[in-house]
Amino acid sequence: MKRAIFCGIVASLLLGSGVSAHVGSPDVYYQGMAGPYRLFVTVRAPQMIPGIAHIEAQVLDGRVSDIQIVPLRIVGEGSEAAPPPDHMEQSKSDPQFFTGKLWLMESGSFQVRMEIDGAQGKAAMGVPVAAFAQRTLRMQKSTGAMLSVLMVLLVLSFIAIFGAATRESQLEPGQAVPPEKRRSARIAMGVTAIVILAVLFLGNMWWTSVANANLRDMVYKPPPMQVTLTGDNQLTLKLGSSYWHELRKAEQLDKIIPDHGHLMHLFLIRMPEMDRFYHLHPEETASGTFAETLPAAPGGHYAVFADIVRESGFPDTMTAQLELPETSAKNAGKPLTGDDSEVTTPAFSNSQVNSTAPLGKGEHVDWLTNGQSLQAQKPTLLRFRVLTQSGQPAVDLEPYMGMAGHLVILRRDLSVFAHIHPAGSVPMAALMLLEKRAPGSADSMQCMHCESVPAEITFPYGFPQAGDYRLFVQIKRNGQVETGVFDAHVEP
């Protein structure tokens, strides 16, 4: 039974792996400061490139009267010369809510540059967006049916025209058609039908080959990743060549850069129970090859997610599956140090939807839902509050890799994976690239330079699909990384 469940999970994982930065979660969610204004921005990415991105901006702090948006590359050619901006439309029912559209003409690492005007003056901010074709779009059934009918009528018309031309074109008006002309007409109609069918068949073959080439060239696929485990409990991750990246090497700048101080963020989740969770940071041992000695871990099937960020700010999430043997701290298991972390939690199948999760030593973290249900495709601010044994807000939280906290979101079938932060689903490395380009635009909510962390931490996100999810909320206290685990159900 478990093997069947795991096979289904692996299939879902592979089906959902063709999405950058996060698996099955292509939209961008960002919470940031633009001068005195705090905005919650959602960028709904187009499924094809070129395509239209739909942008929503909710003003959380300040009074804004106008927002202008423009797409720019984060680095390289096209990062300086901005086209004329578009004005976002202000909602008549909610003046703090704006909507707009932008054409994204090419794949790559872009930003939605926002110019804000309001009661407290003008300000600007950039929201990183990874633009890529997600899948091919199917023709509407009604359009396909109409075109099929027209094609049949056209083919029959051609056959009838050639038959009539052979049978009657040289006869006088009113003259009877001789038998030999009828035979010639039937032969001509047969030959015409064969020729047309051959043309349609060869044309379909040509069109299919062109479509497959475009599918290979345009639709994003993350680099393949080979994961192996040696006898000394060392995990090796080797990134393969990505044809999609190779075609865009000049724009993408393939070099991997640190994100939160690490070149790779690795997540291991034991399946299907989801009862063991590891957040590790392998070191690069050669170009495209990373290694990590695993801590003591129970054996079983594990889903593997590896996050990296390119020099252009473009993120990749690679996926794999792995079967681990039993280890122990006395032999191969390596004690966790630094930013590495783990948590043991009840199996997902035995868990209930919860709003409180223990952290250890009596502390706990509450999910502040205000009694509202979660809905798919709805941007929301996920709010968590860390409390002490006495129920008071914790005052000893520390930055974890420069952030107030980290949140990993997993759908039960692994079709959705997201690793987000208080700033949202954008990679922090991309935000830092924008910060260099626009000094002073760094968001204090990102906690990239803070010394203390408030007890309440907010993560902007929108669940892409309905279903059951497990959330891992990670914070740091007294030098130790602690993880609270929540189960949730998202409604359609």
Sequence and secondary structure as in RCSB ss.txt:
>XXXX:A:sequence
MKRAIFCGIVASLLLGSGVSAHVGSPDVYYQGMAGPYRLFVTVRAPQMIPGIAHIEAQVLDGRVSDIQIVPLRIV
GEGSEAAPPPDHMEQSKSDPQFFTGKLWLMESGSFQVRMEIDGAQGKAAMGVPVAAFAQRTLRMQKSTGAMLSVL
MVLLVLSFIAIFGAATRESQLEPGQAVPPEKRRSARIAMGVTAIVILAVLFLGNMWWTSVANANLRDMVYKPPPM
QVTLTGDNQLTLKLGSSYWHELRKAEQLDKIIPDHGHLMHLFLIRMPEMDRFYHLHPEETASGTFAETLPAAPGG
HYAVFADIVRESGFPDTMTAQLELPETSAKNAGKPLTGDDSEVTTPAFSNSQVNSTAPLGKGEHVDWLTNGQSLQ
AQKPTLLRFRVLTQSGQPAVDLEPYMGMAGHLVILRRDLSVFAHIHPAGSVPMAALMLLEKRAPGSADSMQCMHC
ESVPAEITFPYGFPQAGDYRLFVQIKRNGQVETGVFDAHVEP
>XXXX:A:secstr
 HHHHHHHHHHHHHHT SSSSSBS  SEEEEEEETTEEEEEEEE  SSSSEEEEEEEEEEES EEEEEEEEEESS
STTSS     EE EE SS TTEEEEEEEE S EEEEEEEEEEETTEEEEEEEEEEE B S     HHHHHHHHHH
HHHHHHHHHHHHHHHHHHTTS TT    HHHHHHHHHHHHHHHHHHHHHHHHHHHHHHHHHHHHHHHHB     E
EEEE TTSEEEEEE   HHHHHTHHHH   EE BTTBS EEEEEEETT  EEEEE  EEEETTEEEEE  S   E
EEEEEEEEEETTS EEEEEEEEEE    TTTT     TT EEEE   GGG    SEEEEETTEEEEE  TT  EE
TT  EEEEEEEE TTS B S EE BTTBS EEEEEETTSS EEEEBTTBSS HHHHHHHHHHSTT   GGG SS 
S   SEEEEEE  SS EEEEEEEEEEETTEEEEEEEEEEEE 
